[in-house]
């Protein structure tokens, strides 16, 4: 029980650290105007083919209305 509290409901400290990184990437993509899940899926597909993760995409331009 104490381990789960310390690891933010993950099974380990490593799991908590991994979740932290993934959520940071997710939120960065969302705030930049991207579909976070789609970008991450494509990044993983690219990684499986090349062995390298692509850089995060830049912010999406928002048209003023």
Buried (B, 14 or more C-beta within 10 A) or exposed (E): EEEEEEBEEBEEEEEBEEBEEEEEBBEBBEEBEBEBEEBBEEBEEEEEEEEEEEEEEEEEEEEEE
